[in-house]
């Protein structure tokens, strides 16, 4: 679990990411995952510059780390990850903060509206799970 005061915590990642990190770390056994050639932490301007280089190569608009964090929260929410787990993974202190950082894509909103389909012929005919008998 992430402890915001101490800035450390367990991070659950998928096997493909483990492989990518292993390749990135090579034979390194200690230190930071992302560091300068001398083993020191990146300064904010270097992180921002590198991030925007990557985004440009992917043909995406420039963004900051906060936008990436919000994006992660939003994707996890769209995939149905329980709010408490999202909160823990991103280090929020409460679910209200997690909710404020969730931004659903228009395509997702449209898909949910179609999936729920309250006014489809089947549901209008009285097949809603909460319809009176």
C-alpha positions in Angstrom: 0.0 0.0 0.0 1.2 3.5 -0.9 2.1 5.8 2.0 2.0 9.4 0.8 3.9 10.7 3.8 6.9 8.3 3.1 6.5 8.2 -0.7 6.8 4.4 -1.0 4.5 1.6 -1.6 3.8 -1.7 -3.4 2.8 -1.3 -7.0 0.9 -4.1 -8.8 1.8 -4.3 -12.5 1.1 -6.6 -15.3 3.6 -9.2 -16.5 4.3 -7.3 -19.8 5.3 -4.2 -17.8 7.6 -6.4 -15.7 9.4 -7.4 -18.9 9.7 -3.8 -20.1 11.1 -2.7 -16.7 13.5 -5.6 -16.6 14.8 -4.6 -20.0 15.1 -1.0 -19.0 16.9 -1.8 -15.8 19.3 -4.3 -17.5 21.8 -5.4 -14.8 21.2 -2.6 -12.4 20.4 -3.9 -8.9 19.9 -0.7 -7.0 18.9 2.9 -7.4 15.9 4.5 -9.1 13.9 3.1 -12.0 14.4 6.4 -13.8 17.6 8.3 -13.2 20.4 10.2 -14.9 23.5 8.5 -16.2 25.1 9.4 -12.9 22.4 7.7 -10.8 20.9 11.0 -9.6 17.1 11.8 -9.9 15.8 13.7 -12.9 15.0 17.3 -12.2 11.4 18.4 -13.1 12.4 20.2 -16.2 14.2 17.1 -17.6 11.2 14.9 -16.7 8.8 17.3 -18.5 11.1 17.6 -21.5 11.5 13.9 -21.9 7.8 13.3 -21.4 6.9 15.8 -24.1 9.4 14.2 -26.5 7.7 10.9 -26.0 4.3 12.4 -26.4 5.3 14.1 -29.6 6.7 10.9 -31.0 3.3 9.3 -30.3 1.6 12.3 -32.0 0.0 13.3 -28.7 -0.4 16.8 -27.3 2.1 18.0 -24.7 1.0 17.2 -21.1 2.3 17.1 -17.6 2.6 14.2 -15.1 -0.6 15.3 -13.5 -2.5 14.7 -16.8 -1.0 11.2 -17.0 -2.0 10.5 -13.4 -5.6 11.6 -14.2 -5.5 9.5 -17.3 -4.5 6.4 -15.3 -7.3 7.0 -12.8 -9.8 7.4 -15.6 -8.7 4.3 -17.5 -8.8 2.2 -14.3 -12.3 3.5 -13.5 -13.4 2.7 -17.1 -12.2 -0.9 -16.7 -14.2 -1.3 -13.5 -11.3 -1.4 -11.0 -12.8 -0.8 -7.6 -12.5 2.8 -6.4 -10.6 1.8 -3.2 -8.0 0.0 -5.2 -7.6 2.9 -7.6 -7.3 5.2 -4.6 -4.6 3.0 -3.1 -2.6 2.6 -6.4 -2.5 6.4 -7.1 -1.9 7.4 -3.5 -5.0 9.4 -2.9 -6.1 9.9 0.7 -9.8 9.4 0.0 -12.3 8.4 -2.7 -13.5 12.0 -3.2 -10.0 12.9 -4.5 -10.0 9.9 -6.8 -13.4 10.9 -8.2 -12.2 14.5 -8.9 -9.4 13.0 -11.0 -11.6 10.8 -13.1 -12.5 12.1 -16.5 -14.5 9.7 -18.7 -14.0 9.7 -22.5 -17.0 10.7 -24.6 -16.9 7.2 -26.3 -17.1 5.5 -22.9 -20.1 7.7 -21.9 -21.9 6.8 -25.1 -21.1 3.1 -24.7 -22.5 3.1 -21.1 -25.6 4.9 -22.2 -26.1 2.2 -25.0 -25.4 -0.7 -22.6 -27.8 0.5 -20.0 -30.5 1.3 -22.6 -33.3 2.2 -20.2 -35.6 3.0 -23.0 -35.0 0.0 -25.2 -38.1 -2.0 -26.2 -37.2 -4.8 -23.8 -36.8 -2.5 -20.8 -39.9 -0.4 -21.6 -41.9 -3.7 -21.7 -41.2 -4.0 -18.0 -38.0 -6.0 -17.9 -36.0 -3.5 -15.9 -34.5 -5.1 -12.8 -36.1 -2.4 -10.6 -39.4 -2.1 -12.4 -42.6 -2.5 -10.2 -44.5 -5.8 -10.6 
